[in-house]
Amino acid sequence: MSTAVVSIVTFFLGLLLGHWLALGRDKRKEFNEAAQPVRDWLLRQEDRPSVYAHGPSALEMDTFTSCLKPRTRKRFDAAMATYRTESERSGSNAFGEWLHEDPEAFRQAVRRLMPFAERR
């Protein structure tokens, strides 16, 4: 009798643990897929800042932010606002090139966004 109970209990514990771990794996996979376009864009911006660089689409950005936890999403939105502010402070010269008023501040804004898009 006790052997059957132990077998049933361990079966259900294994079932629940396996399901919980599979959910975590699926969430990580979904996050990594959503973060890839954002990370690619940030790496390009850090390497060669340009206002002409096409960022992630609104759909890709929305998918990415929906994968973030609410607290992390608020921090990401604040860092993104800083990035947009630094991006708006840029202007063009006589040759049509876009120059940032403070390139290091712009790179810092990009670096603040990088940890949000790291692979899990």
C-alpha positions as CSV (number, residue, x, y, z in Angstrom):
1,M,0.0,0.0,0.0
2,S,2.7,2.6,1.0
3,T,4.8,1.7,-2.1
4,A,1.9,2.6,-4.4
5,V,1.2,5.9,-2.5
6,V,4.9,6.9,-2.7
7,S,4.9,6.0,-6.5
8,I,1.8,8.1,-7.1
9,V,3.0,11.1,-5.1
10,T,6.5,11.1,-6.8
11,F,4.8,10.7,-10.2
12,F,2.7,13.8,-9.6
13,L,5.6,15.8,-8.1
14,G,7.6,14.9,-11.2
15,L,4.8,15.9,-13.4
16,L,4.4,19.3,-11.7
17,L,8.1,20.0,-11.6
18,G,8.5,19.0,-15.3
19,H,5.7,21.3,-16.3
20,W,7.0,24.2,-14.3
21,L,10.5,23.8,-15.8
22,A,9.0,23.6,-19.3
23,L,7.1,26.8,-18.8
24,G,10.4,28.5,-17.7
25,R,12.2,27.2,-20.8
26,D,9.4,28.4,-23.1
27,K,9.4,31.9,-21.5
28,R,13.2,32.2,-21.9
29,K,12.9,31.1,-25.5
30,E,10.2,33.6,-26.2
31,F,12.2,36.4,-24.5
32,N,15.4,35.6,-26.4
33,E,13.5,35.6,-29.7
34,A,11.8,39.0,-28.9
35,A,15.1,40.5,-27.6
36,Q,17.2,39.6,-30.7
37,P,16.1,42.4,-33.0
38,V,16.4,45.0,-30.2
39,R,19.9,43.7,-29.2
40,D,21.0,43.8,-32.9
41,W,19.8,47.4,-33.2
42,L,21.6,48.4,-29.9
43,L,24.8,46.8,-30.9
44,R,24.8,48.7,-34.3
45,Q,24.0,51.9,-32.4
46,E,26.8,51.4,-29.9
47,D,29.3,50.5,-32.7
48,R,28.3,53.2,-35.2
49,P,25.7,55.6,-33.9
50,S,23.4,56.8,-36.7
51,V,19.9,58.3,-36.7
52,Y,19.5,56.7,-40.1
53,A,19.8,53.2,-38.6
54,H,16.5,51.4,-38.7
55,G,15.5,50.3,-35.2
56,P,13.1,47.5,-34.4
57,S,9.6,47.9,-35.7
58,A,6.8,49.0,-33.3
59,L,5.6,45.4,-33.3
60,E,9.1,44.0,-32.4
61,M,9.5,46.6,-29.7
62,D,6.0,45.9,-28.3
63,T,6.7,42.1,-28.3
64,F,10.0,42.8,-26.4
65,T,8.5,45.1,-23.8
66,S,5.6,42.6,-23.2
67,C,8.2,40.0,-22.3
68,L,9.6,42.2,-19.5
69,K,8.3,42.2,-16.0
70,P,6.4,45.4,-15.0
71,R,9.2,46.8,-12.8
72,T,11.8,46.1,-15.5
73,R,9.5,47.6,-18.1
74,K,9.4,50.9,-16.2
75,R,13.2,51.0,-16.0
76,F,13.5,50.1,-19.7
77,D,11.0,52.9,-20.6
78,A,13.0,55.4,-18.6
79,A,16.3,54.3,-20.3
80,M,14.5,54.5,-23.7
81,A,13.3,58.1,-22.9
82,T,16.9,59.0,-22.1
83,Y,18.0,57.5,-25.4
84,R,15.3,59.4,-27.3
85,T,16.4,62.6,-25.7
86,E,20.0,62.1,-26.6
87,S,19.0,61.1,-30.1
88,E,16.9,64.3,-30.6
89,R,19.9,66.4,-29.6
90,S,21.7,65.4,-32.8
91,G,21.9,67.5,-35.9
92,S,23.4,67.6,-39.3
93,N,26.5,69.3,-40.6
94,A,27.2,70.9,-44.0
95,F,27.9,67.5,-45.5
96,G,24.5,66.0,-44.5
97,E,26.1,63.8,-41.8
98,W,24.3,63.4,-38.5
99,L,26.4,64.4,-35.6
100,H,25.5,63.9,-31.9
101,E,26.0,66.9,-29.7
102,D,27.6,64.7,-27.1
103,P,28.5,61.3,-28.6
104,E,29.6,59.8,-25.3
105,A,26.3,60.7,-23.7
106,F,24.5,59.0,-26.6
107,R,26.7,55.9,-26.2
108,Q,26.0,55.8,-22.5
109,A,22.2,55.9,-23.2
110,V,22.7,52.9,-25.6
111,R,24.8,51.1,-22.9
112,R,22.0,51.6,-20.4
113,L,19.6,49.8,-22.7
114,M,21.9,46.9,-23.4
115,P,21.3,44.9,-20.2
116,F,17.6,44.7,-20.8
117,A,18.2,42.8,-24.1
118,E,20.7,40.3,-22.8
119,R,20.0,36.7,-23.5
120,R,18.6,34.6,-20.7
